[in-house]
Amino acid sequence: MKTNWQGLRAHHAEIADTRIAGLLKNPSRAAEFSVRHGEMLFDFSKTTLDAKALSLLLKLSDAAGVEAKRDAMFSGAKINETEGRAVLHTALRNLNAAVMVDGENVMPPVRATYARMVEFARDVREGKIKGQGGAYTDVVNIGIGGSDLGPAMAYLALAPYGDGPRCHFVSNVDGAHIHDTLRGLNPETTLVIIASKTFTTIETMTNAETARVWMAAQVTDPAAQFAAVSTAADKTAAFGIDPSRVFGFEDWVGGRYSMWGPIGLSLMLAIGPAGFDDFLAGAADMDAHFRHAAPAHNLPILLALVGIWHNQICGYTTRAVLPYDQRLSRLPAYLQQLEMESNGKRVSMDGVDLVEHSGPVVWGEPGTNGQHAFYQLIHQGTRVVPCEFIVTRQGHEPELAHQHLLLVANCLAQSEALMRGRNLAEATEIMAKKGLTGAELDRQARHRVFPGNRPSTTLAIPKLTPFTLGQIVALYEHRVFVEGVILGLNSFDQWGVELGKELAVALQPILEGRVSADDKDASTRMLVDYLRAAKQA
Ligand code: F6P
């Protein structure tokens, strides 16, 4: 492994002067450095990767045992070693297969729960299951992290397919979130879904209690307005939720990988079971591609290798995800959890320090909005930010096709501009035509130079549908997995969230004034004093 990393670094140094625009003069580069899967196209030709770099990266992946570990994951092996769990979110979109964990086929109860979800969703959508005031018009999903980001992202993404109740997503413990969400709703026609794998998460349980009080004040049978999604049936029962409205899942579904099962209930209510099935089918299609395509043509493996090249080899510490699709506006936030909670680790599976840096900071916003905000830095800042563009061939509004064309033009223009840049001679010529001369011309021209040679990839899909969204999300899940295997870490635990949670519990009584802040550091004591005073005011 070590020699593979060294080989990559040596090659990176050798090709340090490579210009992407120069590479693209090779007429076969675009075809060679892109992959098609069905109607999906992934173009990574606008990067500095050359054939040797790609072959070294493929060797790195091979030496890390990506394919064997992938097969182990799909087969139900306990690859989440720090929690002693299998990793089987893929089974949720391949319901008819048998999957053995500890010698037992775990799928029959999964299928049974899925059938109950479908029935529940149908009955809610048809008004057979209803609230005190009649058919549910609104669904409030209370959850956080993996119990929120996936369904919230997909609900927005699939708005054109939404023909069920309106969905709202409450996650933040900040009371403003639930307050503002419930304010416009009629409790008698609102279904509250409490979504929490553990049913202990403080934010979710606090918001659930607030919703219960809100409901109890206005309806005679609050229980009829709630459902729950959790692995902890005892805790949902203790909360008072009727077992017929509780949809369980297993500990081998990680929180940030859970939208394919009961955590996706709000999405299923919105788009219907058939649409949800298409979403699962898209993900299953990507699973099959990941399992069977040769590494050099395998989308998740290639996305991961491009990521490793940019982050660990080139040293670019962040990655911008830039969907040119307003409905994917929550995708960057979703990917932040997926990537950063999965691969933001500092020790390897064996508990020794990582030899390479962990995964990148992932961030982004939809285009074209970002163009008028942070693209300045992407084009002219001193640091390089690899960009991942996502674009669709067709929008959902035929009457606004001219706007979609403009959107696509902007997406392509950005990747082209990042690559080409504008040199000083070109900038000088432009400013000279505007009448500038001498020192002022030099000064003004320098501000208008774009260094260019900034790498980007583009994922192009025909249209944003349940199927293609399923493909995209599964693609990113597997990319994270491959990166994790290559870095040698466990992508499926999240110990890094624990310390802050523990300290928050300890700070609560201090802020209430019940416990002294004396053993806190001076900074925290000062902030406690300040914030307590504000609370009393
Ligand atoms: O704080 C991290 C985390 O455990 C995430 O991994 C998870 O998605 C989220 O909290 C919510 O957890 P739960 O579904 O158990 O409420």
Residues whose N, C-alpha, C, O or C-beta is under 5 A from the ligand:
A	BS01	F6P	I144 G145 G146 S147 A195 S196 K197 T198 F199 T201 T204 G255 R256 Q494 V497
